[in-house]
Structures are given as C-alpha cells and as structure tokens.
Amino acid sequence: MDKIYVGSGKEKKFDNGGSLISVTLSLDDLLREYNNHGFMSNRGDRKIKITVGTRRSVGEYGDTHTVTMDTWHPSDYMKPAAISIISDAITEGPGPDDDIPF
C-alpha cells in the first residue's frame, strides 16, 4: 500500500546532545483520510495513528522527517468512525437592520 503523507518534520539538535522534532501536520489531509483510517475508542474519542520517520536525505525545505498516516485498524476494542468535514463557508448572523424581537 502506498504511504499517505500528512506532514513533515525538522529535527533541531542542541549543544547539550538533546534534540526535538518539530512536526507540521496538514489538517486537510488528516480530515480527508480520517474517514478511511480513523477510528473511535470505546470511550468515544476519535483517533488516528501517525508514524514519524527519518528521511534518507534532507528535503528541499530542510525537512528531516516524514509524517504518514498509519493505516492499521484496531479490530477488537475500537471501531471505525466517520467524521464530517466542516465547510469553509461562514454564516452571518442578523444584520443591524434585521428586526429582533427584544
């Protein structure tokens, strides 16, 4: 199965030997793939699994890590759950000339 890329990361190394990986995720990609690979816990929490991997070479923008959707589905204690993607449309409330009963 092809990997589903949902983000990237950059590793920052410190003088004391420590390091951090800063990850940027694409919310649009996560929401789009959630319906196929997301699941719901027994408590009703919507969840996804992601995998962070080290790139073989540094990317064009300095990325050192990839973030992919983990497509494994838990079977016994969790069930798939769909999510609705919210539209970008913004509904406006009543304007100043609208007749409000109070």
C-alpha positions, 0 to 999 in steps of 0.5 A: 500500500502506498504511504499517505503523507500528512506532514513533515518534520525538522529535527533541531539538535542542541549543544547539550546532545538533546534534540526535538522534532518539530512536526507540521501536520496538514489538517486537510489531509488528516480530515480527508483520510480520517474517514478511511483510517480513523477510528473511535475508542470505546470511550468515544474519542476519535483517533488516528495513528501517525508514524514519524520517520527519518528521511534518507536525505534532507528535503528541499525545505530542510525537512528531516522527517516524514509524517504518514498516516498509519493505516492499521485498524484496531479490530477488537476494542475500537471501531471505525468512525466517520467524521464530517468535514466542516465547510469553509463557508461562514454564516452571518448572523442578523444584520443591524437592520434585521428586526429582533424581537427584544 
